[in-house]
Amino acid sequence: MNDVYFNQNTVDKLDEYAKVIVEHIDETKLIGKYEIESKFNGATLNVDCLSTGCKTVFNVLYFP
């Protein structure tokens, strides 16, 4: 449910502050509105690849 909510509602609200959160939680970089850079090989991945914990923080932050 958490991932579905993130994909349907929260992903469009990601902003500059989200970059800081992604770096702290997943130790990766948000390089675009819908893309992250893999911490393992530098590949570009969809934000759907963020950890569930990171998505949970965003859901709570943007929809308190």
C-alpha positions as CSV (number, residue, x, y, z in Angstrom):
1,M,0.0,0.0,0.0
2,N,2.8,2.4,0.9
3,D,4.5,2.0,-2.4
4,V,1.3,2.4,-4.4
5,Y,0.4,5.6,-2.5
6,F,3.8,7.0,-3.2
7,N,3.5,6.2,-6.9
8,Q,0.0,7.6,-7.2
9,N,0.2,10.7,-5.0
10,T,3.6,11.6,-3.6
11,V,6.0,11.3,-6.4
12,D,4.7,14.4,-8.1
13,K,5.5,16.5,-5.0
14,L,9.2,15.7,-4.8
15,D,11.2,18.9,-4.5
16,E,14.7,20.1,-3.6
17,Y,14.2,19.0,0.0
18,A,13.6,15.5,-1.3
19,K,17.2,15.4,-2.6
20,V,18.5,15.8,0.9
21,I,16.2,13.1,2.3
22,V,17.2,10.6,-0.4
23,E,20.9,11.2,0.2
24,H,20.4,10.6,4.0
25,I,18.2,7.6,3.8
26,D,19.1,5.7,0.7
27,E,22.6,7.1,0.2
28,T,21.9,7.9,-3.4
29,K,21.1,11.0,-5.5
30,L,17.8,12.3,-6.8
31,I,18.9,13.4,-10.3
32,G,15.6,14.3,-11.8
33,K,11.9,14.5,-10.8
34,Y,11.5,10.7,-11.4
35,E,15.1,9.4,-11.5
36,I,17.8,8.5,-9.0
37,E,21.4,7.5,-9.5
38,S,22.3,4.0,-8.3
39,K,24.8,4.0,-5.4
40,F,26.2,0.7,-6.7
41,N,27.0,1.4,-10.4
42,G,25.9,4.9,-11.1
43,A,23.0,3.7,-13.4
44,T,20.0,5.9,-13.7
45,L,16.9,4.3,-12.1
46,N,13.3,5.2,-11.7
47,V,12.3,6.6,-8.3
48,D,10.2,3.5,-7.9
49,C,13.5,1.9,-6.9
50,L,13.8,4.0,-3.7
51,S,13.5,2.0,-0.5
52,T,10.2,1.6,1.2
53,G,11.5,3.5,4.2
54,C,12.3,6.5,2.0
55,K,8.9,6.4,0.3
56,T,7.3,6.2,3.8
57,V,9.1,9.4,4.9
58,F,8.0,11.2,1.8
59,N,4.3,10.0,2.2
60,V,4.3,11.4,5.8
61,L,6.2,14.5,4.9
62,Y,4.0,15.6,2.0
63,F,0.7,14.2,3.3
64,P,0.8,14.7,7.1
